[in-house]
Amino acid sequence: LHTLQGHSMVVNSAVFSPDGATVLTASADNMAKIWCAQSGECMQTLKGHRYDVVSAVYSPDGTLVITTSEDRTAKIWCVESGECLQTLRAQGPRFMSAVFSPDGRLALTASFTPVTQIWHVDSGKCLHTLRGHQNSVHSAVFSPDGQRVITASQDKNARVWSVETGDCIHTLSGHAGALHSAAFSPEGKLVITASDDHT
């Protein structure tokens, strides 16, 4: 239907907006772009990162975007204006991923360290630093109700955390290899993990 041309280097990710009207791309050219899904035209170019943009996702209501970069920052952007609203700084080499909470009020970042952080979107301030893993955290996501977080780590464990307190509720052990991802079931009662151990 359309070929979205405008980036000058590798495109690292591409996602649709919640309403399907636009597409968000992240590129090694240090930029993210927002495209009209119907016409294929570029609507916004999000400039501000100094190195590769590794990931980019929309907030649940589609009004904000959060990007992560090799420059050790995550940035929150206004979709309508293209303005950078907040810059979040990694404690380690760089962020692995960033996602919004289901209500859009919080952001969650995972990095190349054992640390995961929960941030206030409006203020850009860190609400909780989740410590407990012994190696890099490869992924971190909210539960469907936004009350918990699950992290997956190189240390072969997944951990479930309270968003309210930042405390670890459960440590899920049993894999023989590093974990690459973990997710909640739609009703939030179960979790699934993926590992280097072929399971």
C-alpha positions in Angstrom: 0.0 0.0 0.0 2.7 2.5 1.0 6.5 2.6 1.4 7.4 5.0 4.1 10.6 6.7 2.9 12.4 9.4 4.8 14.8 7.8 7.2 18.5 7.8 6.1 19.5 4.7 8.1 18.2 1.4 9.5 14.6 1.5 10.8 14.7 -0.3 14.2 11.0 -0.5 15.0 7.6 0.4 13.5 4.2 0.4 15.3 0.7 1.6 14.6 -1.0 4.2 16.8 -3.9 2.9 19.0 -6.5 4.2 16.6 -4.6 2.9 13.5 -4.4 6.3 11.9 -0.7 6.8 12.1 2.6 4.8 12.2 5.6 5.5 14.4 9.1 4.5 13.3 12.4 4.6 15.1 15.7 4.8 13.2 19.5 4.6 13.5 19.5 8.1 12.0 18.8 9.5 15.5 15.2 10.3 14.7 11.7 8.9 15.1 8.9 9.8 12.6 5.1 9.8 12.7 3.4 8.9 9.4 -0.2 9.0 8.1 -1.2 5.4 7.6 -3.7 6.4 4.9 -1.5 8.6 2.7 2.0 7.4 3.8 3.1 11.0 4.3 5.4 12.0 7.2 3.5 14.1 9.7 6.2 14.7 12.4 9.9 14.1 12.7 11.0 13.8 16.4 14.5 15.2 16.6 16.6 15.4 19.8 18.4 12.2 20.3 22.2 12.2 19.7 22.5 8.6 18.7 20.4 5.7 17.3 16.7 5.6 18.3 16.2 2.0 19.3 12.5 1.9 20.1 9.4 4.1 20.0 5.9 3.4 21.2 2.6 5.4 21.7 0.8 6.1 24.9 -2.6 4.2 25.2 -4.5 7.3 24.1 -2.1 8.0 21.2 -1.3 11.6 22.3 2.3 10.8 23.5 5.3 8.9 22.3 8.2 7.5 24.2 11.5 6.8 22.5 14.7 5.1 23.7 18.2 5.8 22.3 21.8 4.8 22.3 22.5 8.2 23.8 21.4 6.8 27.3 18.1 8.7 27.3 14.4 8.1 26.8 12.3 11.0 25.6 8.6 11.7 25.9 7.1 13.6 22.9 3.8 15.3 22.1 2.4 13.7 19.0 0.5 16.8 17.8 3.4 19.3 18.1 6.4 17.0 17.9 7.8 18.7 21.0 10.0 16.8 23.5 8.2 17.1 26.9 10.5 15.1 29.1 14.0 13.5 28.9 14.7 10.5 31.2 18.3 9.5 31.8 19.5 5.9 32.1 21.6 4.8 35.1 23.5 2.3 32.8 24.8 2.2 29.2 21.3 2.7 27.7 17.7 1.8 28.0 16.6 -1.5 26.5 12.9 -0.5 26.2 10.3 1.9 27.5 6.5 1.5 27.7 3.6 3.5 29.1 1.2 2.3 31.8 -2.3 1.4 30.8 -3.6 4.8 32.0 -0.7 6.6 30.4 0.4 8.4 33.6 3.6 6.3 34.2 6.4 5.1 32.0 8.6 2.0 32.6 12.2 1.7 31.4 14.5 -1.3 31.3 18.2 -0.9 30.8 21.5 -2.8 30.3 21.7 -3.0 34.1 19.9 -4.9 36.8 17.7 -1.8 37.4 14.3 -1.0 36.1 12.7 2.4 36.7 9.1 3.7 36.9 8.6 7.4 36.0 5.9 10.0 36.2 5.1 11.0 32.7 4.0 14.6 33.5 7.0 15.5 35.7 9.7 13.2 34.3 10.6 12.3 37.9 11.5 8.7 38.9 8.8 7.2 41.1 10.6 3.9 41.9 13.9 2.2 41.1 13.3 -1.5 41.0 16.4 -3.3 42.4 16.8 -7.1 42.8 18.0 -8.6 39.6 21.7 -9.6 39.3 22.1 -8.9 35.6 20.7 -6.9 32.8 16.9 -6.5 32.5 15.9 -7.4 29.0 12.2 -6.4 29.2 9.7 -4.8 31.6 6.0 -4.4 31.1 2.9 -3.4 33.2 0.1 -5.6 34.1 -3.3 -4.9 32.4 -4.6 -3.1 35.5 -1.3 -1.1 35.9 -0.8 -2.2 39.4 2.2 -4.5 38.8 5.3 -4.8 36.7 7.0 -7.9 35.4 10.7 -7.9 34.5 12.8 -10.5 32.6 16.5 -10.6 33.2 19.8 -12.1 32.0 20.0 -13.6 35.6 17.5 -16.3 34.5 14.7 -14.9 36.7 11.5 -12.9 36.2 10.3 -10.7 39.0 6.8 -9.2 39.7 6.8 -5.8 41.4 4.2 -3.5 43.0 3.8 -0.2 41.2 2.6 1.5 44.3 5.5 0.6 46.6 8.3 -0.5 44.2 8.6 -3.8 46.2 9.3 -7.2 44.7 6.2 -9.4 45.2 7.4 -12.6 43.5 10.6 -14.0 42.1 9.9 -16.5 39.3 12.8 -19.0 39.0 13.2 -22.2 37.1 14.8 -21.3 33.7 18.3 -22.6 32.9 19.1 -19.6 30.6 18.7 -15.9 30.3 15.1 -14.5 30.0 14.4 -12.3 27.0 10.8 -11.4 27.7 7.9 -11.8 30.1 4.2 -10.8 29.9 1.0 -10.9 31.8 -2.1 -12.7 30.5 -5.0 -10.4 29.5 -6.8 -10.8 32.8 -3.4 -10.4 34.7 -3.6 -13.7 36.6 -0.9 -15.6 34.7 2.5 -14.7 33.3 4.6 -16.2 30.5 8.4 -16.1 30.1 10.7 -16.7 27.2 14.3 -17.9 27.7 17.6 -19.0 26.1 17.0 -22.5 27.5 14.6 -23.2 24.6 11.5 -22.9 26.7 
